[in-house]
Amino acid sequence: MFLSKNYKEIKVMKTKLSIISMVVLVFLMVSCATGEYMTMKPSEQTNVLGNVQSSFYVTGAFRYRSTINKQAYISLMAEAQNKYPDFNIDIRDISWVIGKADAANNNYEYVAIGKVIKM
């Protein structure tokens, strides 16, 4: 009788621990799946020239938001400079999402979109 009671308690603890582990794992996976960066100020709304979209790769097992944000900005800025070569520009309202993953080589493709503003 004593063993069956402890066995049930251990089984319940294992179940709770596995549920908590799953929630933490899902949170970690989703946290680097999408992001926003450099939101636009109301005063910048009138200077919007258009939108640009770009794909870029981030390599490594640990993909920090700051790294992804910088890569998104650099990639979008290069695209915007090709599209608007005669203007002094910057990028705002950057949104990115993870695309394809090549987990074997630790390469992850992201797609970013942002608004081009005239400075």
N, C-alpha and C positions, 0 to 999 in steps of 0.2 A: 504494500500500500504506500509506504513511504517513497519508494523508488518511482512509482507511477506518478505521484504528485510532482516530484522534482522533474521528471521527464516532461510533463506537460508544461511546467513553468519554463523550462529551457527551450522547448519548442516554440512557445509564445514569444520569448525573448528573441530567438533567432528570426522569427517571422517579422517582428517589429524592426529589428536591426536591418533586415534585407529590404524592407519597405523604405526606411530612412536612407539607406545606401542608394536605392534606385532614384529617390527624389533628388538627392545631392548630385548624382551622376547626370540626370536629365537637366538639372539647372546648369551644371558646368558645360554641357554640350550646347545648350541653347544660348548661353551667355555670349558666346563668340560666333553665333550664327547670323546676327544682324546688329546693326549699330547706326547711330547718327552722330554727326560731328559738325562743328562750326555753324550753328544755327544763325539764321539771318536776322539782323536787327530791323525794326520797322523803317528806319531811315534809309535802309539799303534797298527796299522794295522797288523803288522807282528806277534803279540803275540796272535792272536785270536785262541781260542781252539774250539769254537763252539757257538751255540745258545741255549738259554733256554727260556721256556715259562711257565707262571704260572698264576693262577687266584687268586684273593684276594678280600676281601670285605672292603668297607669303609662305616661306619655308620654315620648318621647325616644328618640334613637338609642342612647344609652348608659344601660342599665338596671342600676345597681349593686345588689348584694345588699342593702346597707344601706338603700337607698331602697325596695326591694321589701319587706324585712322591716318597715320602719316603716309602710308603707301597709297591709300585711297586719294588723299590730297595731291600727292605727287603725280599719280597717274591721271587724275582729272585735270590738273593744271597743264600737263603736257598736251592733252587732247584739246583743251580750251585755247591754248596758244596757237595750235595748228588751225583751229576754226576761226579765231579772231586775232589775226597777227597784227592788226593796226591799232589795237586798244591796249591800254594798261588795265589788266583784269585781275580778278581774284575769284575764288570759289567759295560758295556758301551753301548751306543746307545739304551737306553731304550725307547720303544714306548708302549703306553697303549691306550686302548679303553674301553668305558663303554659297559658292557654286559647287563645282566638282572637287572631289578630294582624291588625291593620289597618296593614300596613307602609306604605301610601301616606300615611297621616296620622301615622305613628309612635305609634300607640296599641296597647297590648298589654293584653289582659284576663288577669287572674290569678284563681284560685280558691284560697281559704285556708280551713283548718279549724283549730280550736283548742279546748282545754278551758277551761271557765270555772271558776275557783276562788273560793271565798269567802275573803275576807281577814279 
